[in-house]
């Protein structure tokens, strides 16, 4: 009997997105990109372990990296 296991690694690209997190992430990125207020912004992504937070952040980062006028800073308090 063949066992089929899935990795719990965060996904990096849209082709790996089996749970449709990309569209949600794109909407967040578009909201950031279209902001007219020049003040800083803080966005929190909340969810239990394994719910796709890092995958969402990867997708948002990928979209924001396309913009030359947006600087992102990632903070990992666990390191």
N, C-alpha and C positions, 0 to 999 in steps of 0.2 A: 504494500500500500504506500503510495507516494504522499508525503505530507507537503502541504503548501503553506509556507510562512511568508509574511510580509515584514519588511524592515520597518522599524520605528524611527528611522532617520528622517529629519525634516526634508521636504522636497525642495528642489532648487529651480525647477522649470515647469512651465505650464503642462507639458506632456505627461509629467508624473502626477499631476493633480487629480487624484481620483475622487476627492471630496468637494470639488468646486470651491476651493478657497481663493483661486486666482481672481475671479470676478469681484469678490468682496474686497480683496487686497487692492485691486485696480481702482475701485471706487474711493478707497481711502487715499491712495496716491493721487488720484485726480483732484480730490478735495484739497489736498496739500498744495498741489501744483497751481491750482486756480485761485488760491488765497490772494487777496489784495492787501491785507494787513501785513506790514513788514515786521511786526513783533514776533518773537519766538513762539513756538507752539510745542506742547507736550502731548503725546498720544500714548495711552496705555492700552495694552492688549491683555485681556484677562481670560483665563480659562484653566481648567484642570490639566494635569499632566497628560500628554498625549493627544490633546484636542487640536493641535495644529498651529499653535501660536508662533513657533519659530518658522514654520512654512509661510504663514501670513507675512511675517517680518521679512523673510527672504524675497517674497514677491513684491512687497512695497519697496524694499531697497532697490530691487532690479528696475522698477519703474522710475524711481527718483534718481537713480544713477544716470538716466538718460538726459536729465536736466542739468545744465551747467551752472545755473543760478541757485541751486538748492544744496545746502550742506547738511549732511546727516551725521549724527554721532550715536554710536551704539554703546550702551553701557551694560556690562554684565557684572552684577554685584557678587556673583558666586565665584569669581576668579580671584 
